[in-house]
Amino acid sequence: MKRRIMKVFLASLVFSGASHVLAQEPSPYFKIDREDIKSGKGAAHEKTEMAYVRAFSKSKYPNYVAWVATTGPSQVWFLEPYASYAAIEEASKIANAEPLKTTLDQLDEADGALRTGERNMIARYIKDLSYTPVPANLAKYRYIQVNTWRIRPGHEAEFAEMRKIANDTWEKNGYKQRRVVYSVVSGAPLGTYIVLFGMESLKELDGSAGGTLGERNTKLYQDIVISSERTLFVVNPKMSYPPKEYIAADPDFWAPKPKPAAK
């Protein structure tokens, strides 16, 4: 988890203030650290990430949430929501200051032995393309479905039309599941979009089609989409560094008390 080396312009989802943590409007920016984990090393990786959490808890580093993929390649996403690039830069300064820097150097070496690769990204929220008919329940989300889109360069308008078709169809049918759209502005090929769908339970996926999107949407998909991938993640509280508002909202999940020793 090489958060400390992430600079503002490397390669070119909230915690900038307590009032922003549980806000209904999605965070303006996400810094996403994706780690690809070696097969059979999930448990060891979790222990190392718990050491990162302990290290960060002794500093003023921003909070973050860890998502573990349950479908597709073995990977973990760490999401740090920010209000601005300036806030991202400030977090980088904290991570590169001693004594935290030395601790992270040591953890990076141990964590690196458990990974096959990584990717660091900055993504920007696109309100006009998102569908948010109901308030978010961030502290209660246990699963996240991530749809990653690659669009042909120069076809942003057509992608926006696709999203509008979907949003209009869902609104007409009374669809209540949120879809939050982010554009990756650094760290991935141009034309990369991430669509997020948070859930308290997987049963929300049952019958969640929301209606047929029509021939125009199909034609746009065929013309402009290079690739699309859907990945299901589970929220991992042990590898997360949640804000106090999350813990207050659901302490049993985010900060469970140790079980008493067996007699």
C-alpha positions as CSV (number, residue, x, y, z in Angstrom):
1,M,0.0,0.0,0.0
2,K,2.3,2.7,-1.2
3,R,0.2,5.7,-0.2
4,R,3.2,7.7,0.9
5,I,4.7,7.9,-2.6
6,M,1.5,9.1,-4.2
7,K,2.0,12.7,-5.4
8,V,-0.6,15.0,-6.8
9,F,0.5,14.5,-10.4
10,L,1.6,10.9,-10.3
11,A,1.2,9.4,-13.8
12,S,0.3,12.6,-15.5
13,L,-15.0,8.6,-1.8
14,V,-15.0,12.3,1.8
15,F,-12.6,12.6,4.7
16,S,-11.4,16.2,4.3
17,G,-13.7,17.2,7.2
18,A,-16.1,15.5,9.6
19,S,-19.1,17.1,8.2
20,H,-18.2,15.7,4.8
21,V,-17.9,12.1,5.9
22,L,-21.6,11.1,5.9
23,A,-22.7,13.8,3.4
24,Q,-25.1,12.7,0.7
25,E,-23.2,14.1,-2.2
26,P,-20.3,11.8,-3.2
27,S,-16.7,13.0,-2.7
28,P,-15.3,15.2,-5.5
29,Y,-12.2,13.0,-5.8
30,F,-11.1,9.5,-4.9
31,K,-7.5,8.3,-4.7
32,I,-7.7,4.6,-5.4
33,D,-4.8,2.3,-4.6
34,R,-5.4,-1.1,-6.2
35,E,-3.2,-4.0,-5.1
36,D,-3.1,-7.4,-7.0
37,I,-2.5,-10.1,-4.4
38,K,-0.7,-13.4,-4.8
39,S,-2.8,-16.5,-4.7
40,G,-3.0,-17.9,-1.2
41,K,-1.6,-14.7,0.4
42,G,-4.9,-13.0,1.3
43,A,-4.6,-13.7,5.1
44,A,-1.0,-12.6,5.2
45,H,-1.9,-9.4,3.3
46,E,-4.7,-8.6,5.7
47,K,-2.3,-8.8,8.7
48,T,0.1,-6.4,6.9
49,E,-2.6,-4.0,6.1
50,M,-3.8,-4.0,9.7
51,A,-0.2,-2.9,10.6
52,Y,-0.7,0.0,8.2
53,V,-3.9,1.0,10.0
54,R,-2.1,1.0,13.3
55,A,0.6,3.2,11.9
56,F,-1.8,5.7,10.3
57,S,-3.9,5.9,13.5
58,K,-1.0,7.5,15.2
59,S,-0.9,10.3,12.6
60,K,-3.3,12.7,11.0
61,Y,-3.4,10.8,7.7
62,P,-6.9,10.8,6.2
63,N,-9.3,7.9,6.7
64,Y,-9.9,5.2,4.0
65,V,-11.9,2.1,3.3
66,A,-10.7,-1.3,2.0
67,W,-12.6,-3.3,-0.6
68,V,-11.7,-7.0,-1.3
69,A,-12.7,-8.5,-4.6
70,T,-14.9,-11.5,-4.4
71,T,-15.1,-12.0,-8.2
72,G,-12.4,-11.6,-10.9
73,P,-8.7,-11.4,-10.1
74,S,-7.5,-11.4,-6.5
75,Q,-7.2,-7.7,-5.7
76,V,-7.9,-5.1,-3.0
77,W,-8.9,-1.5,-3.5
78,F,-8.1,1.2,-0.9
79,L,-10.3,4.3,-1.4
80,E,-9.3,7.7,0.0
81,P,-12.0,10.4,-0.7
82,Y,-10.8,14.0,-1.0
83,A,-12.4,17.4,-1.5
84,S,-9.5,18.7,-3.7
85,Y,-6.0,18.1,-5.1
86,A,-4.7,20.3,-2.3
87,A,-6.0,17.8,0.2
88,I,-4.3,14.9,-1.7
89,E,-1.1,16.8,-1.5
90,E,-1.4,17.4,2.2
91,A,-2.0,13.7,2.8
92,S,1.2,12.9,0.9
93,K,3.2,15.3,3.1
94,I,1.9,13.6,6.2
95,A,2.9,10.2,4.9
96,N,6.4,11.4,3.9
97,A,7.1,12.9,7.3
98,E,9.0,11.1,10.0
99,P,8.5,8.9,12.0
100,L,5.6,7.7,9.8
101,K,7.8,7.5,6.7
102,T,10.2,5.0,8.2
103,T,7.4,2.8,9.4
104,L,5.7,2.8,6.0
105,D,9.0,2.0,4.3
106,Q,9.3,-1.2,6.3
107,L,5.6,-2.1,5.8
108,D,5.9,-1.5,2.0
109,E,8.7,-4.0,1.8
110,A,6.7,-6.7,3.6
111,D,3.5,-5.9,1.7
112,G,5.3,-5.8,-1.7
113,A,6.3,-9.5,-1.2
114,L,2.6,-10.4,-1.2
115,R,1.6,-8.5,-4.4
116,T,1.9,-9.3,-8.1
117,G,1.2,-5.7,-9.1
118,E,-0.5,-2.4,-8.2
119,R,-2.1,0.7,-9.8
120,N,-2.6,4.1,-8.2
121,M,-5.4,6.3,-9.6
122,I,-7.2,9.6,-9.0
123,A,-10.8,9.7,-10.1
124,R,-13.2,12.7,-10.3
125,Y,-16.9,12.6,-9.5
126,I,-19.3,13.4,-12.4
127,K,-22.6,14.5,-10.9
128,D,-24.4,14.8,-14.3
129,L,-23.8,11.2,-15.2
130,S,-24.6,9.7,-11.8
131,Y,-28.0,8.4,-10.5
132,T,-28.7,9.2,-6.9
133,P,-32.4,8.8,-6.2
134,V,-32.0,7.9,-2.5
135,P,-29.5,8.9,0.2
136,A,-26.3,7.0,0.7
137,N,-25.7,4.8,3.7
138,L,-22.0,4.7,3.6
139,A,-21.3,3.3,7.0
140,K,-23.7,0.4,6.4
141,Y,-22.5,-0.6,3.0
142,R,-21.0,-4.1,3.0
143,Y,-20.7,-4.8,-0.7
144,I,-19.7,-2.6,-3.6
145,Q,-20.2,-3.4,-7.3
146,V,-17.7,-1.7,-9.5
147,N,-18.3,-1.3,-13.2
148,T,-15.1,-0.3,-15.1
149,W,-15.6,1.2,-18.5
150,R,-13.0,1.9,-21.3
151,I,-14.4,4.4,-23.9
152,R,-12.9,5.2,-27.2
153,P,-11.0,8.5,-27.2
154,G,-13.2,11.5,-28.2
155,H,-16.5,9.8,-27.4
156,E,-17.2,11.3,-24.0
157,A,-20.5,12.8,-25.3
158,E,-21.8,9.4,-26.4
159,F,-20.9,7.9,-23.1
160,A,-22.8,10.7,-21.4
161,E,-25.8,9.9,-23.6
162,M,-25.6,6.3,-22.6
163,R,-25.7,7.3,-18.9
164,K,-28.6,9.6,-19.5
165,I,-30.6,6.9,-21.2
166,A,-30.0,4.6,-18.2
167,N,-30.8,7.3,-15.7
168,D,-34.0,8.4,-17.5
169,T,-35.1,4.7,-17.7
170,W,-34.4,4.1,-14.1
171,E,-36.2,7.2,-13.0
172,K,-39.2,6.4,-15.1
173,N,-39.4,2.9,-13.5
174,G,-38.9,4.1,-10.0
175,Y,-35.6,2.4,-9.6
176,K,-34.0,3.3,-6.2
177,Q,-30.5,1.9,-6.4
178,R,-27.7,4.5,-6.7
179,R,-25.1,4.6,-9.4
180,V,-22.2,7.0,-8.8
181,V,-19.9,7.8,-11.8
182,Y,-16.2,8.7,-11.5
183,S,-13.8,9.5,-14.4
184,V,-10.2,8.4,-13.9
185,V,-8.2,11.5,-14.5
186,S,-4.8,10.1,-13.6
187,G,-3.3,6.6,-13.4
188,A,-5.3,4.8,-16.1
189,P,-5.9,5.0,-19.9
190,L,-7.9,8.0,-21.1
191,G,-11.6,7.2,-21.3
192,T,-11.7,5.1,-18.1
193,Y,-14.9,5.5,-16.0
194,I,-15.8,3.8,-12.8
195,V,-19.5,3.3,-11.8
196,L,-20.0,2.4,-8.1
197,F,-23.1,0.7,-6.6
198,G,-23.0,0.2,-2.8
199,M,-25.2,-2.4,-1.0
200,E,-26.0,-3.4,2.5
201,S,-26.8,-6.9,1.3
202,L,-26.4,-8.9,-1.8
203,K,-30.1,-9.4,-2.0
204,E,-30.2,-5.9,-3.5
205,L,-28.9,-7.5,-6.7
206,D,-32.0,-9.7,-7.1
207,G,-34.2,-8.2,-9.7
208,S,-32.0,-5.1,-10.0
209,A,-32.2,-4.7,-13.8
210,G,-34.2,-1.4,-13.6
211,G,-35.7,-1.7,-17.1
212,T,-34.6,-2.2,-20.7
213,L,-32.4,0.5,-22.0
214,G,-33.4,0.2,-25.7
215,E,-31.7,0.0,-29.1
216,R,-30.0,3.4,-29.0
217,N,-28.1,2.4,-25.9
218,T,-27.1,-0.9,-27.5
219,K,-25.8,0.9,-30.6
220,L,-23.8,3.4,-28.5
221,Y,-22.3,0.5,-26.5
222,Q,-21.2,-1.3,-29.7
223,D,-19.7,1.9,-31.2
224,I,-17.8,3.5,-28.3
225,V,-17.0,0.9,-25.6
226,I,-13.6,-0.7,-25.8
227,S,-14.2,-2.9,-22.7
228,S,-16.4,-3.1,-19.6
229,E,-15.8,-5.2,-16.5
230,R,-18.0,-5.8,-13.5
231,T,-16.4,-6.7,-10.1
232,L,-18.0,-7.4,-6.8
233,F,-16.2,-6.3,-3.7
234,V,-16.8,-6.9,0.0
235,V,-15.9,-4.2,2.5
236,N,-13.1,-5.3,4.9
237,P,-13.2,-3.4,8.2
238,K,-9.9,-4.9,9.4
239,M,-7.9,-3.3,6.6
240,S,-9.9,-0.1,6.7
241,Y,-9.1,3.1,8.6
242,P,-12.6,4.4,9.0
243,P,-13.6,7.8,10.4
244,K,-15.2,8.0,13.8
245,E,-18.6,8.7,12.3
246,Y,-18.6,5.3,10.7
247,I,-17.6,3.6,14.0
248,A,-20.4,5.5,15.8
249,A,-22.9,4.5,13.2
250,D,-22.0,0.8,13.3
251,P,-19.4,-0.1,16.0
252,D,-20.0,-3.8,15.9
253,F,-18.8,-3.9,12.3
254,W,-16.1,-1.2,12.2
255,A,-14.6,-1.6,15.7
256,P,-15.9,-4.8,17.3
257,K,-14.8,-5.5,20.9
258,P,-12.5,-8.4,21.4
259,K,-14.2,-11.6,22.3
260,P,-13.6,-12.8,25.9
261,A,-11.1,-15.6,26.2
262,A,-12.6,-19.1,26.4
263,K,-12.6,-20.5,29.9
